[in-house]
Amino acid sequence: MTLFEHLAELRTRLFRAALALTAGAVVGYVLFDGIIGQIIAPYCELPQAVRLTEGGDCVLLGFRVLEGFSVRIKTALVVGLFLGGPVIFYQLWRFITPGLTTSERRYALPFVVLSQLMFAFGIGFAYLIIPQGLAILLNLGGPSIAPALGAEEYLSFFLTTSVAFGLVFELPLVLVFLALVGIVSSSGLRRFRPYALVANVLVAAVVTPTTDPVNLFFMAGPMALFYELSIVIAWLIERGRRRREVA
């Protein structure tokens, strides 16, 4: 394919991915009332001393006229990213596969499915640790500071953390795929381990919405574990490849 043909192919894939994102966002917009209850659930699990209540229910503050609309749109977009994930990942693989060999292309569908599952696991993991992170952060100011979270502020924290963890959980899939196609090796990953650990901390510091060490640890820890897991899987792939060559 020529350069312009590649660009046309990329445009087609991006358009289809955008349609999937839009369709999922429409669903998220319509079902917002039920979804927002799940989003603020981690906040509602906090002790009453560090959260606001109204009529016995925990609530978030709205400081601007359009804050409710902004919160609804952001939530809808993240829901669209999740629901449209299979189509988005499939379009990505379809754009990559023309440059792969026939034996490498057969991994496309499993990786599309696993990509969506790992993204969901990342969001689920974030959902579990967000209450602990909030409890620590909201108590750092001591009793002299009474937390009063705005809806958009909390939502940005929640969604940024969730999407960041979802993307971090994609790391082992990327490394395993590179090992399958022979771009990286287990020995190369082991040699690069010290640099990878430093890079993990730097990436975690950039993508986490706060600068506290708690969120940094929760982000960098899984990244380091996934890197070690990728080394083991790459070694298993290489051992299986050597056995097939001997056979």
Buried (B, 14 or more C-beta within 10 A) or exposed (E): EEEEEEEEBEEEBBEBBBEBBEBBBBBBBEEBEEBBEEBBEBBBBBEEEBBBEEEEEBBBEBEEEEBBEBBBBBBBBBBBBBBBBBBBBBBBBBBBBEEBEEEBBEBBEEBBEBBBEBBBBBBEBBBEBBBBBBBEBBBEEEEEEEBEBBBBBBBBBBBBBBBBBBBBBBBBBBBBBBBBEEEBBBEBBBEBBEEBBEBBBEBBBEBBBEEEEBBBBBBBEBBBEBBBBBBEBBBEBBEEEEEEEEE
